[in-house]
Amino acid sequence: MFQFKQFAVADELCAMKVGTDGVLIGAWADVEGDSRILDLGTGSGLIALMLAQRNLEAEILALDIDEQATIQAQHNFELSPWAKRLSVVNVNVCDYVSERKFSHIVTNPPYFVDSLHSPDAARTAARHTASLSFAQIVEASERLLEPGGKLSVILPTDVASLFRREAFEHLWLRRQCDIVTKIGEQPRRTMMEFCLTDSSLMPRCDTMFMGSEVCIAMTEDFYL
């Protein structure tokens, strides 16, 4: 059980455990003014819970292809202060249909593209793009976002370019933040915000160091 300032997250049923990536994108995604948010590939529900804490008005839906993960997320949601605004569905996003559109999709997706699969099927689904490909994320964004809607995603920096290539001519990059673990090293993670509406503005690109005042300030509402 991971205890945050305003909620707790159990993850024993989830193939992918609570980690720094989820906390980073949950704190960085700009959800101000969003009315309906989709957490795609929710796992334990960590990101959805963070977004519920940050936006006290939004309705938040979490999707996951793994049944055990959705059971875990539902339990975590029920124990949180925002249970009435949080819901979870066990479904592949390719099969998910909604008449109501979302203002924002946030995801910490699988990212192993061509590596060996684990003998644990659930862990493979959580880690490999075979279960949720970049093309499927882009297609879901086009299909499920309302006009002007946003997609926020975190990926290892070495595969972020593959995602940008997939999103090209479908989504427009508006913000990017590279995460550097130590000064002098190359970025390890990249967070990106795309918009559904064509934008002529140049994307804002930043670099953030883990442990810096900026990073601490961004996550201080969550960590004990």
MARKEMAR-572053 format. One record per residue (C-alpha): y, z, x; residue in one letter; residue number from 1. Coordinates in steps of 0.001 Angstrom, whole numbers, plus 500000, padded with zeros to 6 digits. Each point is the difference from the previous one (the first is absolute). Last residue first. Layout:
pt py: Y pz: Z px: X lumlo: A drenmar: NUM .
...
This chain:
pt py: 512574 pz: 502311 px: 504176 lumlo: L drenmar: 224 .
pt py: 500244 pz: 496198 px: 500008 lumlo: Y drenmar: 223 .
pt py: 501322 pz: 498273 px: 496883 lumlo: F drenmar: 222 .
pt py: 503782 pz: 500261 px: 499727 lumlo: D drenmar: 221 .
pt py: 500233 pz: 499794 px: 503805 lumlo: E drenmar: 220 .
pt py: 498576 pz: 496473 px: 500122 lumlo: T drenmar: 219 .
pt py: 503136 pz: 497866 px: 500433 lumlo: M drenmar: 218 .
pt py: 501884 pz: 502725 px: 501896 lumlo: A drenmar: 217 .
pt py: 497159 pz: 500291 px: 502515 lumlo: I drenmar: 216 .
pt py: 499931 pz: 496233 px: 500493 lumlo: C drenmar: 215 .
pt py: 503763 pz: 499791 px: 500550 lumlo: V drenmar: 214 .
pt py: 500014 pz: 503034 px: 502307 lumlo: E drenmar: 213 .
pt py: 497310 pz: 498329 px: 502099 lumlo: S drenmar: 212 .
pt py: 496387 pz: 501192 px: 499919 lumlo: G drenmar: 211 .
pt py: 498622 pz: 496490 px: 499622 lumlo: M drenmar: 210 .
pt py: 502622 pz: 497548 px: 501205 lumlo: F drenmar: 209 .
pt py: 501598 pz: 497620 px: 497520 lumlo: M drenmar: 208 .
pt py: 500986 pz: 496384 px: 500627 lumlo: T drenmar: 207 .
pt py: 502125 pz: 498095 px: 497504 lumlo: D drenmar: 206 .
pt py: 500168 pz: 496483 px: 498521 lumlo: C drenmar: 205 .
pt py: 502250 pz: 499159 px: 497035 lumlo: R drenmar: 204 .
pt py: 499013 pz: 496633 px: 498615 lumlo: P drenmar: 203 .
pt py: 502617 pz: 497207 px: 500079 lumlo: M drenmar: 202 .
pt py: 501404 pz: 499344 px: 496548 lumlo: L drenmar: 201 .
pt py: 499242 pz: 496685 px: 498307 lumlo: S drenmar: 200 .
pt py: 497744 pz: 501690 px: 497471 lumlo: S drenmar: 199 .
pt py: 497454 pz: 498406 px: 497703 lumlo: D drenmar: 198 .
pt py: 498851 pz: 502518 px: 497379 lumlo: T drenmar: 197 .
pt py: 496629 pz: 501702 px: 500369 lumlo: L drenmar: 196 .
pt py: 501195 pz: 502371 px: 502675 lumlo: C drenmar: 195 .
pt py: 498154 pz: 501106 px: 503110 lumlo: F drenmar: 194 .
pt py: 500188 pz: 503362 px: 501741 lumlo: E drenmar: 193 .
pt py: 498150 pz: 500366 px: 503303 lumlo: M drenmar: 192 .
pt py: 498660 pz: 502936 px: 501999 lumlo: M drenmar: 191 .
pt py: 498612 pz: 499255 px: 503462 lumlo: T drenmar: 190 .
pt py: 497613 pz: 502197 px: 501991 lumlo: R drenmar: 189 .
pt py: 499106 pz: 500333 px: 503675 lumlo: R drenmar: 188 .
pt py: 503282 pz: 498884 px: 501579 lumlo: P drenmar: 187 .
pt py: 499844 pz: 499264 px: 503751 lumlo: Q drenmar: 186 .
pt py: 500371 pz: 502905 px: 502399 lumlo: E drenmar: 185 .
pt py: 503095 pz: 500954 px: 501998 lumlo: G drenmar: 184 .
pt py: 500837 pz: 503001 px: 497840 lumlo: I drenmar: 183 .
pt py: 496837 pz: 501317 px: 498383 lumlo: K drenmar: 182 .
pt py: 498509 pz: 499513 px: 496524 lumlo: T drenmar: 181 .
pt py: 502154 pz: 497043 px: 498982 lumlo: V drenmar: 180 .
pt py: 500202 pz: 499062 px: 496312 lumlo: I drenmar: 179 .
pt py: 501567 pz: 496637 px: 499146 lumlo: D drenmar: 178 .
pt py: 502150 pz: 499925 px: 496858 lumlo: C drenmar: 177 .
pt py: 500538 pz: 496850 px: 497966 lumlo: Q drenmar: 176 .
pt py: 502277 pz: 499311 px: 497046 lumlo: R drenmar: 175 .
pt py: 500692 pz: 496990 px: 497742 lumlo: R drenmar: 174 .
pt py: 497043 pz: 497684 px: 500600 lumlo: L drenmar: 173 .
pt py: 499815 pz: 497372 px: 497257 lumlo: W drenmar: 172 .
pt py: 496849 pz: 499421 px: 497977 lumlo: L drenmar: 171 .
pt py: 498139 pz: 496805 px: 499071 lumlo: H drenmar: 170 .
pt py: 501211 pz: 497401 px: 502518 lumlo: E drenmar: 169 .
pt py: 498521 pz: 502068 px: 502868 lumlo: F drenmar: 168 .
pt py: 497943 pz: 502961 px: 498740 lumlo: A drenmar: 167 .
pt py: 496869 pz: 498922 px: 501867 lumlo: E drenmar: 166 .
pt py: 501973 pz: 499488 px: 503219 lumlo: R drenmar: 165 .
pt py: 501665 pz: 503395 px: 499570 lumlo: R drenmar: 164 .
pt py: 496543 pz: 501528 px: 499577 lumlo: F drenmar: 163 .
pt py: 498689 pz: 498384 px: 503155 lumlo: L drenmar: 162 .
pt py: 503113 pz: 501191 px: 501857 lumlo: S drenmar: 161 .
pt py: 499210 pz: 503561 px: 498925 lumlo: A drenmar: 160 .
pt py: 496617 pz: 499713 px: 501743 lumlo: V drenmar: 159 .
pt py: 501036 pz: 501185 px: 503475 lumlo: D drenmar: 158 .
pt py: 502521 pz: 502441 px: 498538 lumlo: T drenmar: 157 .
pt py: 497319 pz: 501981 px: 498199 lumlo: P drenmar: 156 .
pt py: 500894 pz: 499875 px: 496313 lumlo: L drenmar: 155 .
pt py: 502279 pz: 501719 px: 497493 lumlo: I drenmar: 154 .
pt py: 501027 pz: 498340 px: 496729 lumlo: V drenmar: 153 .
pt py: 502897 pz: 500049 px: 497530 lumlo: S drenmar: 152 .
pt py: 500170 pz: 497363 px: 497249 lumlo: L drenmar: 151 .
pt py: 503145 pz: 499660 px: 497904 lumlo: K drenmar: 150 .
pt py: 501021 pz: 498765 px: 496546 lumlo: G drenmar: 149 .
pt py: 503054 pz: 497799 px: 499404 lumlo: G drenmar: 148 .
pt py: 498308 pz: 498342 px: 497051 lumlo: P drenmar: 147 .
pt py: 497144 pz: 502300 px: 498901 lumlo: E drenmar: 146 .
pt py: 497014 pz: 500392 px: 502265 lumlo: L drenmar: 145 .
pt py: 496436 pz: 499504 px: 498751 lumlo: L drenmar: 144 .
pt py: 499168 pz: 496339 px: 500625 lumlo: R drenmar: 143 .
pt py: 501986 pz: 499294 px: 503148 lumlo: E drenmar: 142 .
pt py: 499035 pz: 503358 px: 501475 lumlo: S drenmar: 141 .
pt py: 496352 pz: 499534 px: 499039 lumlo: A drenmar: 140 .
pt py: 499946 pz: 496621 px: 501752 lumlo: E drenmar: 139 .
pt py: 501531 pz: 501507 px: 503161 lumlo: V drenmar: 138 .
pt py: 497517 pz: 502884 px: 499992 lumlo: I drenmar: 137 .
pt py: 497111 pz: 497596 px: 499368 lumlo: Q drenmar: 136 .
pt py: 501076 pz: 497784 px: 502914 lumlo: A drenmar: 135 .
pt py: 500122 pz: 503051 px: 502274 lumlo: F drenmar: 134 .
pt py: 496407 pz: 500691 px: 499090 lumlo: S drenmar: 133 .
pt py: 498787 pz: 503034 px: 498097 lumlo: L drenmar: 132 .
pt py: 496255 pz: 500643 px: 500348 lumlo: S drenmar: 131 .
pt py: 499412 pz: 497410 px: 502755 lumlo: A drenmar: 130 .
pt py: 503140 pz: 501373 px: 501661 lumlo: T drenmar: 129 .
pt py: 497901 pz: 502704 px: 501610 lumlo: H drenmar: 128 .
pt py: 500721 pz: 503742 px: 500198 lumlo: R drenmar: 127 .
pt py: 499500 pz: 501418 px: 496507 lumlo: A drenmar: 126 .
pt py: 497238 pz: 497581 px: 499024 lumlo: A drenmar: 125 .
pt py: 498169 pz: 500674 px: 503261 lumlo: T drenmar: 124 .
pt py: 500326 pz: 503746 px: 499448 lumlo: R drenmar: 123 .
pt py: 498483 pz: 499648 px: 496532 lumlo: A drenmar: 122 .
pt py: 497134 pz: 497851 px: 501293 lumlo: A drenmar: 121 .
pt py: 499051 pz: 502428 px: 502790 lumlo: D drenmar: 120 .
pt py: 498081 pz: 497790 px: 502471 lumlo: P drenmar: 119 .
pt py: 503439 pz: 499240 px: 501491 lumlo: S drenmar: 118 .
pt py: 501048 pz: 496380 px: 500266 lumlo: H drenmar: 117 .
pt py: 500635 pz: 498329 px: 503327 lumlo: L drenmar: 116 .
pt py: 503525 pz: 498730 px: 500602 lumlo: S drenmar: 115 .
pt py: 501687 pz: 496819 px: 498790 lumlo: D drenmar: 114 .
pt py: 502861 pz: 501096 px: 497727 lumlo: V drenmar: 113 .
pt py: 500233 pz: 503780 px: 500242 lumlo: F drenmar: 112 .
pt py: 503142 pz: 500773 px: 497972 lumlo: Y drenmar: 111 .
pt py: 499160 pz: 501800 px: 496790 lumlo: P drenmar: 110 .
pt py: 503195 pz: 500725 px: 498055 lumlo: P drenmar: 109 .
pt py: 502618 pz: 502772 px: 500095 lumlo: N drenmar: 108 .
pt py: 501734 pz: 498813 px: 496855 lumlo: T drenmar: 107 .
pt py: 503146 pz: 500299 px: 497905 lumlo: V drenmar: 106 .
pt py: 500744 pz: 497688 px: 497063 lumlo: I drenmar: 105 .
pt py: 503454 pz: 500318 px: 498427 lumlo: H drenmar: 104 .
pt py: 501757 pz: 499093 px: 496736 lumlo: S drenmar: 103 .
pt py: 496734 pz: 499498 px: 498169 lumlo: F drenmar: 102 .
pt py: 499308 pz: 497673 px: 497091 lumlo: K drenmar: 101 .
pt py: 498710 pz: 500909 px: 496557 lumlo: R drenmar: 100 .
pt py: 497459 pz: 497644 px: 498469 lumlo: E drenmar: 99 .
pt py: 497455 pz: 501222 px: 502511 lumlo: S drenmar: 98 .
pt py: 496817 pz: 498396 px: 501293 lumlo: V drenmar: 97 .
pt py: 497834 pz: 501345 px: 502822 lumlo: Y drenmar: 96 .
pt py: 497112 pz: 497766 px: 501018 lumlo: D drenmar: 95 .
pt py: 501438 pz: 498921 px: 503360 lumlo: C drenmar: 94 .
pt py: 501164 pz: 503601 px: 500482 lumlo: V drenmar: 93 .
pt py: 496360 pz: 501091 px: 500118 lumlo: N drenmar: 92 .
pt py: 499665 pz: 502875 px: 497571 lumlo: V drenmar: 91 .
pt py: 499624 pz: 503784 px: 499756 lumlo: N drenmar: 90 .
pt py: 503246 pz: 500953 px: 498262 lumlo: V drenmar: 89 .
pt py: 502319 pz: 502922 px: 500778 lumlo: V drenmar: 88 .
pt py: 502826 pz: 501696 px: 498137 lumlo: S drenmar: 87 .
pt py: 503083 pz: 501991 px: 500986 lumlo: L drenmar: 86 .
pt py: 503033 pz: 500788 px: 497834 lumlo: R drenmar: 85 .
pt py: 498435 pz: 502855 px: 498003 lumlo: K drenmar: 84 .
pt py: 498415 pz: 501498 px: 503126 lumlo: A drenmar: 83 .
pt py: 503352 pz: 500475 px: 501757 lumlo: W drenmar: 82 .
pt py: 499760 pz: 503667 px: 501061 lumlo: P drenmar: 81 .
pt py: 496689 pz: 499265 px: 501765 lumlo: S drenmar: 80 .
pt py: 496541 pz: 501350 px: 499169 lumlo: L drenmar: 79 .
pt py: 499194 pz: 497145 px: 497605 lumlo: E drenmar: 78 .
pt py: 501090 pz: 497444 px: 502597 lumlo: F drenmar: 77 .
pt py: 497655 pz: 501384 px: 502645 lumlo: N drenmar: 76 .
pt py: 497067 pz: 499853 px: 497572 lumlo: H drenmar: 75 .
pt py: 500883 pz: 496439 px: 498988 lumlo: Q drenmar: 74 .
pt py: 500233 pz: 499004 px: 503667 lumlo: A drenmar: 73 .
pt py: 496548 pz: 501394 px: 500734 lumlo: Q drenmar: 72 .
pt py: 498394 pz: 498234 px: 497043 lumlo: I drenmar: 71 .
pt py: 501824 pz: 496825 px: 501042 lumlo: T drenmar: 70 .
pt py: 498623 pz: 500328 px: 503524 lumlo: A drenmar: 69 .
pt py: 496475 pz: 500445 px: 498673 lumlo: Q drenmar: 68 .
pt py: 500297 pz: 496808 px: 497950 lumlo: E drenmar: 67 .
pt py: 501102 pz: 497816 px: 502921 lumlo: D drenmar: 66 .
pt py: 502040 pz: 496916 px: 499007 lumlo: I drenmar: 65 .
pt py: 503195 pz: 502013 px: 499851 lumlo: D drenmar: 64 .
pt py: 503094 pz: 499842 px: 497831 lumlo: L drenmar: 63 .
pt py: 502793 pz: 502566 px: 499576 lumlo: A drenmar: 62 .
pt py: 502585 pz: 499819 px: 497220 lumlo: L drenmar: 61 .
pt py: 503350 pz: 501778 px: 500282 lumlo: I drenmar: 60 .
pt py: 502543 pz: 500458 px: 497200 lumlo: E drenmar: 59 .
pt py: 503365 pz: 500609 px: 501619 lumlo: A drenmar: 58 .
pt py: 502483 pz: 502697 px: 498996 lumlo: E drenmar: 57 .
pt py: 499721 pz: 502679 px: 502676 lumlo: L drenmar: 56 .
pt py: 500040 pz: 497563 px: 502900 lumlo: N drenmar: 55 .
pt py: 499327 pz: 501709 px: 503345 lumlo: R drenmar: 54 .
pt py: 497291 pz: 502373 px: 498763 lumlo: Q drenmar: 53 .
pt py: 498260 pz: 497248 px: 498037 lumlo: A drenmar: 52 .
pt py: 500208 pz: 497761 px: 503070 lumlo: L drenmar: 51 .
pt py: 498280 pz: 502635 px: 502120 lumlo: M drenmar: 50 .
pt py: 497279 pz: 500441 px: 497385 lumlo: L drenmar: 49 .
pt py: 499390 pz: 496252 px: 499790 lumlo: A drenmar: 48 .
pt py: 499786 pz: 499816 px: 503801 lumlo: I drenmar: 47 .
pt py: 497415 pz: 502798 px: 500211 lumlo: L drenmar: 46 .
pt py: 497785 pz: 498756 px: 497150 lumlo: G drenmar: 45 .
pt py: 496744 pz: 500720 px: 501838 lumlo: S drenmar: 44 .
pt py: 499298 pz: 496287 px: 500439 lumlo: G drenmar: 43 .
pt py: 502946 pz: 498178 px: 498408 lumlo: T drenmar: 42 .
pt py: 499046 pz: 496403 px: 500697 lumlo: G drenmar: 41 .
pt py: 503173 pz: 498673 px: 498328 lumlo: L drenmar: 40 .
pt py: 502495 pz: 502666 px: 498958 lumlo: D drenmar: 39 .
pt py: 501868 pz: 498291 px: 497150 lumlo: L drenmar: 38 .
pt py: 503469 pz: 501208 px: 498990 lumlo: I drenmar: 37 .
pt py: 501826 pz: 499855 px: 496657 lumlo: R drenmar: 36 .
pt py: 503642 pz: 501024 px: 499545 lumlo: S drenmar: 35 .
pt py: 501395 pz: 499511 px: 503503 lumlo: D drenmar: 34 .
pt py: 503571 pz: 501241 px: 500407 lumlo: G drenmar: 33 .
pt py: 499428 pz: 501407 px: 503458 lumlo: E drenmar: 32 .
pt py: 496541 pz: 498985 px: 501182 lumlo: V drenmar: 31 .
pt py: 500926 pz: 498874 px: 503516 lumlo: D drenmar: 30 .
pt py: 496720 pz: 500292 px: 501878 lumlo: A drenmar: 29 .
pt py: 500439 pz: 502151 px: 503115 lumlo: W drenmar: 28 .
pt py: 498461 pz: 503354 px: 498943 lumlo: A drenmar: 27 .
pt py: 496829 pz: 498605 px: 498439 lumlo: G drenmar: 26 .
pt py: 499798 pz: 497389 px: 502766 lumlo: I drenmar: 25 .
pt py: 500029 pz: 502713 px: 502677 lumlo: L drenmar: 24 .
pt py: 497726 pz: 502466 px: 498189 lumlo: V drenmar: 23 .
pt py: 497381 pz: 497319 px: 499382 lumlo: G drenmar: 22 .
pt py: 500047 pz: 498897 px: 503627 lumlo: D drenmar: 21 .
pt py: 499765 pz: 503600 px: 501275 lumlo: T drenmar: 20 .
pt py: 496619 pz: 500610 px: 498439 lumlo: G drenmar: 19 .
pt py: 498126 pz: 501379 px: 497004 lumlo: V drenmar: 18 .
pt py: 496428 pz: 498788 px: 500242 lumlo: K drenmar: 17 .
pt py: 498479 pz: 496580 px: 499467 lumlo: M drenmar: 16 .
pt py: 496559 pz: 500015 px: 498407 lumlo: A drenmar: 15 .
pt py: 501200 pz: 502352 px: 497280 lumlo: C drenmar: 14 .
pt py: 497881 pz: 502683 px: 498307 lumlo: L drenmar: 13 .
pt py: 501098 pz: 502747 px: 502420 lumlo: E drenmar: 12 .
pt py: 503681 pz: 499093 px: 499581 lumlo: D drenmar: 11 .
pt py: 501708 pz: 503000 px: 498402 lumlo: A drenmar: 10 .
pt py: 503788 pz: 499750 px: 499836 lumlo: V drenmar: 9 .
pt py: 502370 pz: 502878 px: 499230 lumlo: A drenmar: 8 .
pt py: 503470 pz: 499910 px: 498460 lumlo: F drenmar: 7 .
pt py: 503589 pz: 501196 px: 500401 lumlo: Q drenmar: 6 .
pt py: 500330 pz: 500873 px: 503689 lumlo: K drenmar: 5 .
pt py: 496822 pz: 498247 px: 501154 lumlo: F drenmar: 4 .
pt py: 496576 pz: 501615 px: 500228 lumlo: Q drenmar: 3 .
pt py: 497139 pz: 497815 px: 501182 lumlo: F drenmar: 2 .
pt py: 496615 pz: 501045 px: 498630 lumlo: M drenmar: 1 .
